Structures are given as C-alpha cells and as structure tokens.
Amino acid sequence: MEKVIESRLGADIYNEQSMIEEFNHGSGDMHSLCAYMVYKDIIPRNTPIKDIKNLYPHQRKDVKGIEFSQQFGGSEFAIMGAMGCSLEEALAFKNAYSSGFPGIAAFKQKGSKSVREKGYILMCQYSGHKLYWYDHKEWLERQKTFTREFWEDYKANHKNTGDSINKMVSMHFKAASKYDRLALNSVTQGSGVVILKIAMTNFFNWIVREGYFGKVEIAALVHDESNIIFPENLKDIVPKKQKECMEEAANLICRKVSIPAECEVSDHWVH
C-alpha cells in the first residue's frame, strides 16, 4: 500500500475535513498541511499547501515531530522530547495542532470517553474488530474508590511518597493514558490490518481459482505490505492483480479518500 496509508485512514476515520480535502483535491502532502496549521505566525494564511515544501522546508521538516506524536495520542511531553523545545512551546504546538485538526481532537476525546466507559476500542467499524482493556472491570472498581475524602487523604499523606497508595494511583492513571492513546492510533492501525487481511484473502482465492496454487506464493505480510513470489512469465499478471486486490480492500474500509497501492517487481524484496 501507499506509504501514507495511516494518514489517509486517519482522515477518513477522524472525518478530518482539511486532510480529506488535501488528499482528494490538493497535493496530498500531510507534512506541509501540518506545518501550515501549526506555524500560523510564520507561514502566511494565503500560502498554497503545495508550495510549503519549497518555501518553508525547515518548518515542514520540524513539524514531523509534532505530527507523529499527535497521531499516536502523545502529550505535550512527547512533543517536547521530539522537538527539543520547552514545555511551554510544546503545549503551544499541541494546542495549535488540535485547533488546526479539530476532527482528530474530537475523535481523541470521544475515544477516550468510550474506552473508559466500555472497556474496549472498536478498531474497525465495518468489520467489528475490537481491542479489549483486559483489566477494565478492576480499573472501574478502583475508580469508584477515588472519592473526595480519598483525595484529601492522598494529598496529605501519600502524594510523591512512593508508598503503595502512591504507586497504585500512578498505575491507575498510566493505564488510562495508555488506552486513551490506543483509542486514537489503534483504530487506524487496526483498520489497516483489516484491509491487508481482506486483500490477501481475495488474492489467495484468485490464486486458487486461476490454477496458480504452488506457483504464486504469499511470502510475507509486513505492516501494510505484501511480498509475493511468482515466476517471471507471470510478471505482467500478478502485480496487477495484487494492486487491484489491495485497492479494492482499501475502498471497503476507507470511503472518504482513496488509498492507492504501489507495486515493485524485482528479484529481491524491495522494502
């Protein structure tokens, strides 16, 4: 599949209109779009997204740290680590990103609320695949004990002490943060896996149907890539069918933007 499959899936799943517009009618350069959204004081508002790569290369390069951390649900601390900036600057970057991509921010908030209430994440709405919070019931029961009286005692006797109560509270909120992040990024990653499974199931059925079983082999599936081995006399047939199966599967799951597949033919795995 194309290298930006998760960005395209994200645009669709988060219903992020600026990304959908850029993929469908613009240059499709998400790094430039992100730079435009984040560096409002540097990049004029009338700058075409397609020109940012040439006009503002440093901002486009630097923004990748913000972009990747936010796509995976990171906090301002993740931005601070990626950018090497102050916490104040990181928070400003985070707020600018959320403001520029309200669809992502809304999906993140909704996902956090849903997983804390239900104990699972719906990774793909069309297939029904779910990711479960394995000890969610225990987490909910512990959450109920956090009364006003508990917090008054905690602040007076346990905060920053490293005792068992302090460790329990830290573990409790780290677990919540973990599933908050997963509620954002596991949906795009999970949907990508579903696409690959559908594509390869259809591709395998084609192999059998056409009498190529034992001649065309599915060698490896890695992330969003499929590595296929076939005899040279089928080089004009197999890649074409492989691309067709990948794109048809993507269209079933990602419906607001297309996800083009790219094929490479060689005597070794082109990765």
C-alpha positions as CSV (number, residue, x, y, z in Angstrom):
1,M,0.0,0.0,0.0
2,E,1.0,3.7,-0.2
3,K,3.4,4.9,2.5
4,V,0.8,7.3,3.9
5,I,-1.9,4.7,4.4
6,E,-2.4,5.6,8.1
7,S,-2.8,9.3,7.3
8,R,-5.4,8.5,4.7
9,L,-7.2,6.2,7.0
10,G,-7.0,8.8,9.8
11,A,-8.5,11.5,7.5
12,D,-11.4,9.1,6.8
13,I,-11.9,7.8,10.4
14,Y,-11.5,11.1,12.2
15,N,-13.5,12.8,9.5
16,E,-10.8,15.5,9.4
17,Q,-12.0,17.8,6.6
18,S,-8.8,19.6,5.9
19,M,-7.0,16.3,5.4
20,I,-9.8,14.9,3.2
21,E,-9.7,18.0,1.1
22,E,-5.9,17.9,0.7
23,F,-5.9,14.2,-0.3
24,N,-8.8,14.5,-2.7
25,H,-8.2,17.9,-4.3
26,G,-4.7,19.1,-3.2
27,S,-1.1,17.9,-3.2
28,G,-1.7,15.2,-0.6
29,D,1.4,16.4,1.4
30,M,0.4,16.0,5.0
31,H,3.7,17.3,6.4
32,S,3.1,20.6,4.6
33,L,-0.5,20.7,5.7
34,C,0.6,20.2,9.3
35,A,3.2,22.9,9.1
36,Y,0.6,25.3,7.8
37,M,-1.7,24.5,10.7
38,V,1.0,24.7,13.4
39,Y,3.2,27.6,12.2
40,K,0.5,30.2,11.9
41,D,2.8,33.0,12.8
42,I,5.4,32.1,10.2
43,I,3.5,30.7,7.2
44,P,1.1,33.3,5.7
45,R,-2.5,32.1,5.5
46,N,-2.7,32.6,1.7
47,T,0.2,30.2,1.1
48,P,-0.8,27.2,-1.1
49,I,-0.1,23.9,0.7
50,K,1.7,22.6,-2.4
51,D,4.3,25.4,-2.1
52,I,5.2,25.0,1.5
53,K,7.8,22.2,0.9
54,N,9.8,24.7,-1.2
55,L,9.1,27.9,0.7
56,Y,9.2,26.7,4.3
57,P,11.3,23.4,4.2
58,H,12.6,23.9,7.8
59,Q,9.1,24.2,9.3
60,R,7.9,21.2,7.2
61,K,10.7,19.1,8.5
62,D,10.5,20.2,12.1
63,V,6.7,19.7,12.3
64,K,7.1,15.9,11.8
65,G,7.9,15.5,15.5
66,I,4.6,17.2,16.4
67,E,2.7,15.3,13.7
68,F,3.8,11.8,14.6
69,S,3.5,12.3,18.4
70,Q,-0.1,13.6,18.0
71,Q,-1.1,10.9,15.6
72,F,-0.3,8.4,18.3
73,G,-2.0,10.3,21.0
74,G,1.1,11.8,22.7
75,S,1.0,14.6,25.2
76,E,2.9,17.9,25.2
77,F,5.8,16.0,26.8
78,A,6.1,13.8,23.7
79,I,6.3,16.9,21.6
80,M,8.9,18.4,23.9
81,G,11.0,15.3,23.6
82,A,10.6,15.1,19.8
83,M,11.2,18.8,19.2
84,G,13.8,19.6,21.9
85,C,11.7,22.6,22.9
86,S,10.4,23.9,26.2
87,L,7.2,22.6,27.8
88,E,5.5,25.9,27.2
89,E,6.4,25.8,23.5
90,A,5.3,22.1,23.3
91,L,2.0,23.0,24.8
92,A,1.5,25.8,22.3
93,F,2.4,23.4,19.4
94,K,-0.1,20.8,20.8
95,N,-2.9,23.5,21.0
96,A,-2.2,24.7,17.5
97,Y,-2.3,21.1,16.2
98,S,-5.7,20.5,17.9
99,S,-7.0,23.8,16.6
100,G,-5.9,23.0,13.1
101,F,-7.2,19.5,13.1
102,P,-10.5,19.6,15.1
103,G,-11.6,16.3,13.7
104,I,-8.6,14.5,15.3
105,A,-9.1,16.3,18.6
106,A,-12.8,15.4,18.7
107,F,-12.2,11.8,17.9
108,K,-9.5,11.6,20.5
109,Q,-11.8,13.0,23.2
110,K,-14.7,10.7,22.1
111,G,-12.4,7.7,22.0
112,S,-11.0,8.3,25.5
113,K,-14.5,8.6,26.9
114,S,-15.7,5.5,25.1
115,V,-12.9,3.2,26.2
116,R,-13.1,4.3,29.8
117,E,-16.8,3.5,29.9
118,K,-16.9,0.3,27.7
119,G,-13.5,-1.2,28.2
120,Y,-12.8,-1.8,24.6
121,I,-11.9,0.0,21.4
122,L,-13.8,-0.6,18.1
123,M,-10.8,-0.8,15.8
124,C,-12.8,-1.1,12.6
125,Q,-16.4,-0.2,12.4
126,Y,-17.0,-2.2,9.2
127,S,-15.5,-5.5,10.4
128,G,-16.3,-5.1,14.1
129,H,-12.8,-5.9,15.3
130,K,-12.2,-4.8,18.9
131,L,-9.2,-4.2,21.2
132,Y,-10.1,-5.0,24.8
133,W,-8.9,-3.4,28.0
134,Y,-8.1,-6.6,29.8
135,D,-8.5,-5.4,33.4
136,H,-11.1,-2.8,32.8
137,K,-13.5,-4.1,35.5
138,E,-10.8,-3.8,38.1
139,W,-10.0,-0.3,36.9
140,L,-13.6,0.8,37.1
141,E,-13.9,-0.5,40.7
142,R,-10.7,1.3,41.7
143,Q,-12.0,4.5,40.1
144,K,-15.1,4.4,42.3
145,T,-12.9,4.5,45.4
146,F,-11.5,7.8,44.4
147,T,-13.8,10.0,46.5
148,R,-13.2,13.5,47.7
149,E,-12.2,12.0,51.1
150,F,-9.7,9.7,49.3
151,W,-8.0,12.7,47.5
152,E,-7.8,14.7,50.7
153,D,-6.0,11.9,52.5
154,Y,-3.9,11.2,49.4
155,K,-2.7,14.8,49.2
156,A,-1.9,14.9,52.9
157,N,-0.3,11.5,53.4
158,H,0.7,9.8,50.1
159,K,1.4,12.1,47.2
160,N,5.0,11.9,46.0
161,T,5.9,9.4,48.8
162,G,6.4,6.3,46.6
163,D,4.3,4.3,49.0
164,S,1.8,1.6,47.9
165,I,-1.1,4.1,47.7
166,N,1.0,6.5,45.6
167,K,2.1,3.7,43.2
168,M,-1.5,2.4,42.9
169,V,-2.7,5.9,41.9
170,S,0.1,6.3,39.4
171,M,-0.6,2.9,37.9
172,H,-4.3,3.7,37.6
173,F,-3.8,6.8,35.6
174,K,-1.0,5.4,33.5
175,A,-3.4,2.7,32.4
176,A,-6.0,5.2,31.4
177,S,-3.4,7.2,29.4
178,K,-2.3,4.1,27.6
179,Y,-5.9,3.3,26.5
180,D,-6.5,6.9,25.6
181,R,-3.6,6.7,23.2
182,L,-4.7,3.4,21.8
183,A,-8.3,4.7,21.3
184,L,-6.7,7.1,18.7
185,N,-4.0,5.2,17.0
186,S,-5.2,1.6,17.2
187,V,-8.2,2.5,15.0
188,T,-6.1,3.5,12.0
189,Q,-3.6,0.7,12.6
190,G,-6.4,-1.9,13.1
191,S,-8.2,-0.8,10.1
192,G,-5.0,-1.1,8.1
193,V,-4.6,-4.7,9.2
194,V,-8.2,-5.5,8.2
195,I,-7.6,-4.1,4.8
196,L,-4.5,-6.3,4.3
197,K,-6.4,-9.4,5.5
198,I,-9.2,-8.8,3.1
199,A,-6.8,-8.0,0.2
200,M,-4.8,-11.2,0.8
201,T,-7.8,-13.4,1.3
202,N,-9.1,-12.2,-2.1
203,F,-5.7,-12.5,-3.7
204,F,-5.3,-16.1,-2.4
205,N,-8.8,-17.0,-3.7
206,W,-7.7,-15.7,-7.1
207,I,-4.5,-17.7,-7.0
208,V,-6.5,-20.9,-6.4
209,R,-9.2,-20.0,-8.9
210,E,-6.7,-19.3,-11.7
211,G,-4.7,-22.5,-11.1
212,Y,-1.6,-20.7,-9.7
213,F,-1.5,-22.6,-6.4
214,G,2.1,-23.6,-5.8
215,K,3.3,-21.2,-8.5
216,V,2.3,-17.9,-6.9
217,E,3.3,-17.7,-3.2
218,I,2.4,-15.2,-0.5
219,A,5.8,-15.0,1.1
220,A,5.4,-12.3,3.8
221,L,3.0,-9.8,5.1
222,V,4.6,-6.9,7.0
223,H,2.5,-3.9,8.2
224,D,0.8,-2.8,5.0
225,E,3.0,-4.6,2.6
226,S,2.6,-8.0,0.9
227,N,5.6,-9.8,-0.5
228,I,4.7,-12.2,-3.3
229,I,6.9,-14.7,-5.2
230,F,5.9,-15.7,-8.7
231,P,7.6,-17.0,-11.9
232,E,8.8,-14.4,-14.4
233,N,6.3,-15.4,-17.0
234,L,3.5,-14.0,-14.7
235,K,5.2,-10.6,-14.1
236,D,2.5,-8.8,-16.1
237,I,-0.4,-10.5,-14.4
238,V,0.4,-11.0,-10.7
239,P,1.5,-7.4,-9.7
240,K,-1.6,-6.0,-11.5
241,K,-3.9,-8.4,-9.6
242,Q,-2.1,-7.7,-6.3
243,K,-2.6,-4.0,-6.7
244,E,-6.2,-4.5,-7.6
245,C,-6.9,-6.6,-4.5
246,M,-5.2,-4.1,-2.2
247,E,-7.1,-1.1,-3.6
248,E,-10.4,-2.9,-3.6
249,A,-10.0,-3.9,0.0
250,A,-9.0,-0.3,0.9
251,N,-12.1,1.1,-0.7
252,L,-14.3,-1.1,1.5
253,I,-12.8,0.4,4.7
254,C,-11.6,3.9,3.7
255,R,-14.5,5.5,2.0
256,K,-13.9,9.3,2.0
257,V,-10.4,9.2,0.4
258,S,-8.7,6.6,-1.9
259,I,-5.6,4.6,-0.8
260,P,-3.5,3.8,-3.9
261,A,-1.3,0.8,-3.9
262,E,2.2,0.7,-5.3
263,C,3.9,-2.4,-6.7
264,E,7.6,-3.1,-7.2
265,V,8.9,-6.1,-9.2
266,S,12.4,-7.3,-8.5
267,D,14.5,-10.4,-7.8
268,H,14.6,-9.4,-4.1
269,W,12.2,-7.8,-1.6
270,V,12.0,-4.1,-2.3
271,H,11.1,-2.7,1.1
